[in-house]
Amino acid sequence: MTLGQITVYSEEIVTVPEAARQLSRPKMTLYRWIKKQQLVAIELGGVLFIPITEIARLKAKAKG
């Protein structure tokens, strides 16, 4: 069986601490959101990354 290939460009994802900085939230808040599946995260090599589209979604939601 062959698994499909996924391409992720580094400019499309950021680390949780960087996402927290951009959202002006504590990083632990983002980890809680990830655990509750309120925030999409990608795990690569044991490190969680947040797509920049998720950051944009949360910023738009905050503006309401």
ROSE-4610 file (N, C-alpha, C; in Angstrom, 1 decimal, always signed):
// ROSE-4610
residu = [M/M/M/T/T/T/L/L/L/G/G/G/Q/Q/Q/I/I/I/T/T/T/V/V/V/Y/Y/Y/S/S/S/E/E/E/E/E/E/I/I/I/V/V/V/T/T/T/V/V/V/P/P/P/E/E/E/A/A/A/A/A/A/R/R/R/Q/Q/Q/L/L/L/S/S/S/R/R/R/P/P/P/K/K/K/M/M/M/T/T/T/L/L/L/Y/Y/Y/R/R/R/W/W/W/I/I/I/K/K/K/K/K/K/Q/Q/Q/Q/Q/Q/L/L/L/V/V/V/A/A/A/I/I/I/E/E/E/L/L/L/G/G/G/G/G/G/V/V/V/L/L/L/F/F/F/I/I/I/P/P/P/I/I/I/T/T/T/E/E/E/I/I/I/A/A/A/R/R/R/L/L/L/K/K/K/A/A/A/K/K/K/A/A/A/K/K/K/G/G/G]
num = [1/1/1/2/2/2/3/3/3/4/4/4/5/5/5/6/6/6/7/7/7/8/8/8/9/9/9/10/10/10/11/11/11/12/12/12/13/13/13/14/14/14/15/15/15/16/16/16/17/17/17/18/18/18/19/19/19/20/20/20/21/21/21/22/22/22/23/23/23/24/24/24/25/25/25/26/26/26/27/27/27/28/28/28/29/29/29/30/30/30/31/31/31/32/32/32/33/33/33/34/34/34/35/35/35/36/36/36/37/37/37/38/38/38/39/39/39/40/40/40/41/41/41/42/42/42/43/43/43/44/44/44/45/45/45/46/46/46/47/47/47/48/48/48/49/49/49/50/50/50/51/51/51/52/52/52/53/53/53/54/54/54/55/55/55/56/56/56/57/57/57/58/58/58/59/59/59/60/60/60/61/61/61/62/62/62/63/63/63/64/64/64]
x = [+0.8/+0.0/+0.9/+0.6/+1.3/+0.4/+1.1/+0.4/+0.6/-0.4/-0.3/+0.7/+1.2/+2.1/+1.5/+1.8/+1.3/+2.5/+2.3/+3.3/+2.8/+3.7/+3.4/+4.5/+4.2/+5.2/+5.4/+6.6/+6.9/+6.3/+6.0/+5.4/+3.9/+3.3/+1.9/+1.6/+2.6/+2.4/+3.4/+3.0/+3.8/+3.8/+4.7/+4.7/+3.6/+3.3/+2.3/+2.7/+4.0/+4.4/+4.2/+4.6/+4.4/+3.0/+2.1/+0.7/+0.1/+0.6/+0.1/+0.5/+1.7/+2.2/+1.3/+1.1/+0.3/-1.2/-1.7/-3.1/-3.2/-2.0/-2.0/-2.6/-2.3/-2.9/-1.7/-1.9/-0.9/-0.8/+0.3/+0.5/-0.3/-0.5/-1.3/-2.7/-3.2/-4.6/-4.7/-3.7/-3.8/-3.7/-2.8/-2.8/-4.1/-4.8/-6.1/-7.1/-7.1/-8.0/-7.7/-6.4/-6.1/-6.6/-6.5/-7.0/-8.5/-9.2/-10.7/-11.1/-10.2/-10.4/-11.1/-10.8/-11.3/-10.3/-9.1/-8.0/-7.3/-7.2/-6.5/-5.0/-4.4/-2.9/-2.4/-1.2/-0.5/+0.7/+0.9/+2.1/+3.1/+4.3/+5.4/+6.6/+7.1/+8.3/+8.1/+6.9/+6.6/+6.4/+6.4/+6.2/+4.8/+4.1/+2.8/+2.9/+2.2/+2.2/+0.8/+0.6/-0.7/-0.7/-1.7/-1.8/-2.1/-1.5/-1.8/-3.3/-4.0/-5.4/-6.2/-5.7/-6.4/-6.2/-5.0/-4.8/-5.7/-5.8/-6.7/-8.1/-8.5/-9.9/-10.2/-9.3/-9.4/-9.4/-8.6/-8.5/-9.9/-10.4/-11.7/-12.8/-12.8/-13.8/-13.8/-12.6/-12.4/-13.0/-12.9/-13.4/-14.9/-15.4/-16.8/-17.8]
y = [-1.2/+0.0/+1.2/+2.2/+3.4/+4.5/+5.3/+6.5/+7.7/+8.5/+9.8/+10.7/+11.7/+12.6/+13.9/+14.6/+15.9/+16.9/+18.0/+19.0/+20.2/+20.6/+21.7/+22.7/+23.9/+25.0/+25.7/+25.9/+26.5/+27.9/+28.6/+30.0/+29.8/+28.6/+28.4/+27.9/+27.7/+27.2/+27.9/+28.0/+28.6/+27.8/+27.9/+27.2/+27.7/+26.9/+27.4/+28.7/+28.8/+30.0/+31.2/+31.1/+32.2/+32.5/+31.5/+31.7/+32.5/+32.1/+32.7/+34.2/+34.5/+35.9/+36.6/+36.1/+36.8/+37.0/+36.1/+36.2/+36.9/+37.3/+38.0/+37.1/+35.8/+34.9/+34.1/+33.6/+32.7/+31.4/+30.8/+29.6/+28.5/+28.4/+27.4/+27.4/+28.6/+28.7/+28.0/+28.2/+27.5/+26.0/+25.6/+24.1/+23.6/+24.3/+23.9/+23.9/+24.9/+24.9/+23.7/+23.4/+22.2/+20.9/+20.8/+19.6/+19.5/+20.6/+20.6/+20.6/+20.6/+20.6/+21.8/+22.9/+24.3/+25.0/+24.4/+24.9/+23.8/+24.0/+22.9/+23.0/+21.9/+21.9/+20.7/+20.8/+19.8/+19.4/+18.1/+17.6/+17.1/+17.7/+17.2/+17.0/+15.8/+15.5/+15.7/+15.6/+15.8/+17.2/+18.1/+19.5/+20.0/+20.7/+21.2/+22.5/+22.6/+23.8/+24.2/+25.5/+26.0/+26.6/+26.2/+26.8/+28.3/+29.1/+30.6/+30.9/+30.0/+30.1/+30.1/+29.3/+29.2/+30.5/+31.1/+32.4/+33.4/+33.5/+34.4/+34.2/+33.0/+32.7/+33.2/+33.0/+33.4/+34.9/+35.6/+37.1/+37.6/+37.0/+37.5/+37.2/+36.1/+35.8/+36.8/+37.2/+38.2/+39.5/+39.9/+41.2/+41.2/+39.9/+39.7/+40.1]
z = [+0.0/+0.0/+0.0/-0.8/-0.9/-0.3/+0.6/+1.1/+0.3/+0.2/-0.6/+0.0/-0.7/-0.3/+0.0/+1.1/+1.5/+1.4/+0.8/+0.8/+1.6/+2.6/+3.4/+3.3/+2.9/+2.8/+4.1/+4.5/+5.8/+6.0/+4.9/+5.1/+5.4/+5.3/+5.5/+6.9/+7.7/+9.1/+10.0/+11.3/+12.3/+13.6/+14.4/+15.7/+16.6/+17.6/+18.6/+19.3/+19.8/+20.4/+19.4/+18.2/+17.2/+17.0/+16.8/+16.6/+17.9/+19.0/+20.3/+20.3/+19.8/+19.8/+18.8/+17.6/+16.6/+17.0/+17.9/+18.4/+19.7/+20.3/+21.6/+22.7/+22.7/+23.6/+24.2/+25.4/+26.0/+25.2/+25.0/+24.3/+24.9/+26.2/+26.8/+26.4/+26.1/+25.6/+24.3/+23.4/+22.1/+22.3/+23.2/+23.4/+23.9/+24.7/+25.2/+24.0/+23.2/+22.0/+21.1/+20.9/+20.1/+20.7/+22.0/+22.7/+22.6/+22.6/+22.5/+21.1/+20.1/+18.7/+18.2/+18.9/+18.5/+17.6/+17.5/+16.7/+15.9/+14.6/+13.8/+14.0/+14.2/+14.4/+13.5/+13.1/+12.3/+13.1/+13.3/+14.0/+13.0/+13.1/+12.2/+13.0/+13.1/+13.8/+15.3/+15.8/+17.2/+17.6/+16.7/+16.9/+16.3/+17.1/+16.6/+15.9/+14.7/+13.9/+13.7/+13.5/+13.2/+11.8/+11.0/+9.7/+9.8/+8.9/+9.0/+8.7/+8.0/+7.7/+9.0/+10.0/+11.3/+12.1/+12.0/+12.6/+12.1/+10.7/+10.1/+10.5/+10.6/+11.0/+12.4/+13.3/+14.7/+14.8/+14.0/+14.0/+13.5/+12.5/+11.9/+12.9/+13.6/+14.6/+15.7/+16.1/+17.2/+16.8/+15.6/+15.1/+15.0/+14.9/+15.0/+14.0]
